[in-house]
Amino acid sequence: MKVVLDTNIWVSAVIWGGLPDEIIRLAEQRRMTIAMSQELLDEVESTFNKTKLQPKLKALGLTVSTVIDLIRESVGLYPIDELNV
């Protein structure tokens, strides 16, 4: 199964865990594939760069760069026109 996650799901998974994080874990277990475009990855990065999220990332010992690297490892990047959503 291939899924596309929006930015809010990524933020929730990283910052708060819960069900969004479980989705990421399923992908890590190769039980599904998370599809993403470069445009969506850029949006996720821009969101994590917002001032209001910096204290939360810092409290978790994370940087935006680390989060984006982890996301890149978890997804398949596709041209946006191949993501039929």
Secondary structure by P-SEA (a helix, b strand, c coil): cbbbbcaaaaaaaaccccaaaaaaaaaaaccbbbbbcaaaaaaaaaaaacccaaaaaaaacccaaaaaaaaaaaccccccccccc
